[in-house]
Amino acid sequence: MTRVGFYILSEGSRGNRYTLACRLADKAYRQGRRVFLHTGSDAEARHIDRLLWTFRDGSFVPHGLLGQADPALTPVLIGSGADAEEEHDVLINLHPLVPDFFSRFERLAEPIDQDAETRNAGRVRFRFYKDRGYPLETHSISG
C-alpha cells in the first residue's frame, strides 16, 4: 500500500512548495530512488524543470520532462499528464487533485506551503487518503 507523506512548510520558511518538491526529489534521488513529479500544467512542469537546475548551489539532480527525456537514463521525471508511464517508486504531487495513478507508487509526497488555496486542496487530499486507509505521515518543514 502506498505510504503518503505530507510535507508542510512552516510559516516564515524560505521557498515554496516548488522548492520543497525539488528538495524532496533531490533527497529521494540521493537515496537511489526514481521520482515522478506530477504537476498541474505544462507550464508548471517546465517551471520545476528549470528550478531543479538552480534550487541549490552545487546540487545536480538528473531530470527531464516526461516524453522528452529517456527514462532509462533519467531517474527524475516531470509531467503534467494523466499517466506516469512506467514509474512506480516515488511520486511528488504538485497537482491540486489526487492523481488517478497514485496507488501504484510505493511512496507519495505532498508538498504544502502557506498559500491558502494550496493548503485547502491539501486538506481535501489528506481526507481522501485517510478515508481510504492509506498510512499517512505529516512532516513540518522549517528553513
SELUMVO-621593 format. One record per residue (C-alpha): residue number from 1; x, y, z; residue in one letter; chain. Coordinates in Angstrom, 1 decimal, padded with zeros to 4 digits. Layout:
<nodes>
+--------+--------+--------+--------+--------+--------+
: kedren :      x :      y :      z : markol : kollum :
+--------+--------+--------+--------+--------+--------+
:    NUM :      X :      Y :      Z :      A :      A :
...
+--------+--------+--------+--------+--------+--------+
</nodes>
This chain:
<nodes>
+--------+--------+--------+--------+--------+--------+
: kedren :      x :      y :      z : markol : kollum :
+--------+--------+--------+--------+--------+--------+
:      1 :  000.0 :  000.0 :  000.0 :      M :      A :
:      2 :  001.3 :  003.5 : -000.9 :      T :      A :
:      3 :  002.8 :  005.4 :  002.0 :      R :      A :
:      4 :  001.6 :  009.0 :  001.9 :      V :      A :
:      5 :  003.6 :  011.9 :  003.4 :      G :      A :
:      6 :  002.5 :  015.5 :  003.7 :      F :      A :
:      7 :  005.5 :  017.9 :  003.9 :      Y :      A :
:      8 :  004.2 :  021.2 :  005.3 :      I :      A :
:      9 :  006.4 :  024.3 :  005.2 :      L :      A :
:     10 :  006.3 :  026.3 :  008.4 :      S :      A :
:     11 :  005.4 :  029.9 :  008.4 :      E :      A :
:     12 :  008.4 :  032.0 :  007.6 :      G :      A :
:     13 :  010.2 :  029.2 :  005.8 :      S :      A :
:     14 :  012.2 :  030.1 :  002.8 :      R :      A :
:     15 :  010.8 :  029.0 : -000.6 :      G :      A :
:     16 :  007.5 :  027.5 : -001.5 :      N :      A :
:     17 :  006.1 :  024.1 : -002.4 :      R :      A :
:     18 :  008.1 :  024.1 : -005.6 :      Y :      A :
:     19 :  011.5 :  024.4 : -003.9 :      T :      A :
:     20 :  010.3 :  021.9 : -001.3 :      L :      A :
:     21 :  009.4 :  019.5 : -004.1 :      A :      A :
:     22 :  012.9 :  020.0 : -005.5 :      C :      A :
:     23 :  014.4 :  019.3 : -002.1 :      R :      A :
:     24 :  012.3 :  016.1 : -001.8 :      L :      A :
:     25 :  013.3 :  015.0 : -005.3 :      A :      A :
:     26 :  017.0 :  015.6 : -004.5 :      D :      A :
:     27 :  016.8 :  013.6 : -001.3 :      K :      A :
:     28 :  015.0 :  010.7 : -003.0 :      A :      A :
:     29 :  017.4 :  010.7 : -005.9 :      Y :      A :
:     30 :  020.4 :  010.5 : -003.5 :      R :      A :
:     31 :  018.7 :  007.5 : -001.8 :      Q :      A :
:     32 :  018.7 :  005.8 : -005.2 :      G :      A :
:     33 :  015.0 :  006.2 : -005.8 :      R :      A :
:     34 :  013.2 :  007.0 : -009.0 :      R :      A :
:     35 :  011.0 :  010.1 : -008.8 :      V :      A :
:     36 :  008.0 :  011.3 : -010.8 :      F :      A :
:     37 :  007.0 :  015.0 : -010.1 :      L :      A :
:     38 :  003.3 :  015.3 : -011.1 :      H :      A :
:     39 :  002.3 :  018.9 : -011.9 :      T :      A :
:     40 : -001.0 :  020.7 : -012.7 :      G :      A :
:     41 :  000.1 :  022.0 : -016.1 :      S :      A :
:     42 :  002.8 :  022.0 : -018.8 :      D :      A :
:     43 :  003.9 :  025.5 : -017.6 :      A :      A :
:     44 :  004.3 :  024.2 : -014.0 :      E :      A :
:     45 :  006.2 :  021.2 : -015.3 :      A :      A :
:     46 :  008.6 :  023.5 : -017.2 :      R :      A :
:     47 :  009.0 :  025.7 : -014.1 :      H :      A :
:     48 :  010.0 :  022.6 : -012.0 :      I :      A :
:     49 :  012.4 :  021.6 : -014.8 :      D :      A :
:     50 :  014.1 :  024.9 : -014.6 :      R :      A :
:     51 :  014.1 :  025.1 : -010.8 :      L :      A :
:     52 :  015.8 :  021.7 : -010.5 :      L :      A :
:     53 :  018.8 :  023.3 : -012.1 :      W :      A :
:     54 :  019.0 :  026.2 : -009.7 :      T :      A :
:     55 :  017.3 :  025.4 : -006.4 :      F :      A :
:     56 :  020.5 :  024.6 : -004.5 :      R :      A :
:     57 :  024.1 :  025.7 : -005.3 :      D :      A :
:     58 :  026.3 :  022.7 : -006.3 :      G :      A :
:     59 :  023.4 :  020.3 : -006.5 :      S :      A :
:     60 :  022.7 :  018.2 : -009.6 :      F :      A :
:     61 :  019.5 :  016.2 : -010.0 :      V :      A :
:     62 :  019.4 :  014.3 : -013.3 :      P :      A :
:     63 :  015.9 :  015.1 : -014.5 :      H :      A :
:     64 :  013.8 :  015.7 : -017.6 :      G :      A :
:     65 :  010.3 :  016.2 : -018.9 :      L :      A :
:     66 :  008.2 :  013.0 : -019.4 :      L :      A :
:     67 :  008.1 :  012.2 : -023.1 :      G :      A :
:     68 :  011.3 :  014.2 : -023.8 :      Q :      A :
:     69 :  013.8 :  012.5 : -021.6 :      A :      A :
:     70 :  015.0 :  008.9 : -021.8 :      D :      A :
:     71 :  013.5 :  007.2 : -018.7 :      P :      A :
:     72 :  016.4 :  004.7 : -018.7 :      A :      A :
:     73 :  018.9 :  007.5 : -018.2 :      L :      A :
:     74 :  016.8 :  009.9 : -016.2 :      T :      A :
:     75 :  015.8 :  009.0 : -012.6 :      P :      A :
:     76 :  013.7 :  012.1 : -012.0 :      V :      A :
:     77 :  010.9 :  012.7 : -014.5 :      L :      A :
:     78 :  008.4 :  015.6 : -014.5 :      I :      A :
:     79 :  005.0 :  015.5 : -016.1 :      G :      A :
:     80 :  001.5 :  017.0 : -016.1 :      S :      A :
:     81 : -000.4 :  014.3 : -018.0 :      G :      A :
:     82 : -002.7 :  011.8 : -016.5 :      A :      A :
:     83 : -000.2 :  009.0 : -016.7 :      D :      A :
:     84 :  003.3 :  008.5 : -015.2 :      A :      A :
:     85 :  004.1 :  005.8 : -017.7 :      E :      A :
:     86 :  006.1 :  003.0 : -016.0 :      E :      A :
:     87 :  007.1 :  005.0 : -012.9 :      E :      A :
:     88 :  006.1 :  003.5 : -009.5 :      H :      A :
:     89 :  008.7 :  004.4 : -006.9 :      D :      A :
:     90 :  008.3 :  007.9 : -005.5 :      V :      A :
:     91 :  005.5 :  010.3 : -006.6 :      L :      A :
:     92 :  005.7 :  014.0 : -005.7 :      I :      A :
:     93 :  002.3 :  015.5 : -006.3 :      N :      A :
:     94 :  002.1 :  019.2 : -007.1 :      L :      A :
:     95 : -001.3 :  018.8 : -008.7 :      H :      A :
:     96 : -004.3 :  020.2 : -006.7 :      P :      A :
:     97 : -006.2 :  016.9 : -007.1 :      L :      A :
:     98 : -005.3 :  013.3 : -006.2 :      V :      A :
:     99 : -003.6 :  011.7 : -009.1 :      P :      A :
:    100 : -005.6 :  008.7 : -010.5 :      D :      A :
:    101 : -002.4 :  006.6 : -010.6 :      F :      A :
:    102 : -001.0 :  007.4 : -007.2 :      F :      A :
:    103 : -001.7 :  003.9 : -005.7 :      S :      A :
:    104 :  000.8 :  002.2 : -007.9 :      R :      A :
:    105 :  003.7 :  004.2 : -006.3 :      F :      A :
:    106 :  005.5 :  003.0 : -003.1 :      E :      A :
:    107 :  005.7 :  006.5 : -001.7 :      R :      A :
:    108 :  003.7 :  009.7 : -002.3 :      L :      A :
:    109 :  004.9 :  013.1 : -001.2 :      A :      A :
:    110 :  002.5 :  016.0 : -000.9 :      E :      A :
:    111 :  004.5 :  019.3 : -000.5 :      P :      A :
:    112 :  002.3 :  022.0 :  001.0 :      I :      A :
:    113 :  003.3 :  025.7 :  001.6 :      D :      A :
:    114 :  001.4 :  028.6 :  003.3 :      Q :      A :
:    115 : -000.7 :  029.5 :  000.2 :      D :      A :
:    116 : -004.3 :  029.3 :  001.3 :      A :      A :
:    117 : -005.5 :  027.6 : -001.8 :      E :      A :
:    118 : -002.7 :  025.0 : -001.7 :      T :      A :
:    119 : -003.4 :  024.3 :  002.0 :      R :      A :
:    120 : -007.1 :  023.8 :  001.4 :      N :      A :
:    121 : -006.5 :  021.5 : -001.6 :      A :      A :
:    122 : -004.0 :  019.6 :  000.6 :      G :      A :
:    123 : -006.6 :  019.1 :  003.3 :      R :      A :
:    124 : -009.0 :  017.6 :  000.8 :      V :      A :
:    125 : -006.4 :  015.2 : -000.4 :      R :      A :
:    126 : -005.4 :  014.3 :  003.2 :      F :      A :
:    127 : -009.1 :  013.4 :  003.9 :      R :      A :
:    128 : -009.2 :  011.3 :  000.7 :      F :      A :
:    129 : -006.2 :  009.2 :  001.6 :      Y :      A :
:    130 : -007.3 :  008.9 :  005.3 :      K :      A :
:    131 : -010.8 :  007.8 :  004.4 :      D :      A :
:    132 : -009.3 :  005.0 :  002.2 :      R :      A :
:    133 : -007.0 :  003.8 :  004.9 :      G :      A :
:    134 : -003.6 :  004.8 :  003.5 :      Y :      A :
:    135 : -000.8 :  005.2 :  006.0 :      P :      A :
:    136 : -000.3 :  008.9 :  006.5 :      L :      A :
:    137 :  002.7 :  010.9 :  007.8 :      E :      A :
:    138 :  002.9 :  014.6 :  008.4 :      T :      A :
:    139 :  006.2 :  016.4 :  008.5 :      H :      A :
:    140 :  006.6 :  020.0 :  009.5 :      S :      A :
:    141 :  009.5 :  021.6 :  007.5 :      I :      A :
:    142 :  011.3 :  024.7 :  008.5 :      S :      A :
:    143 :  014.1 :  026.6 :  006.8 :      G :      A :
+--------+--------+--------+--------+--------+--------+
</nodes>
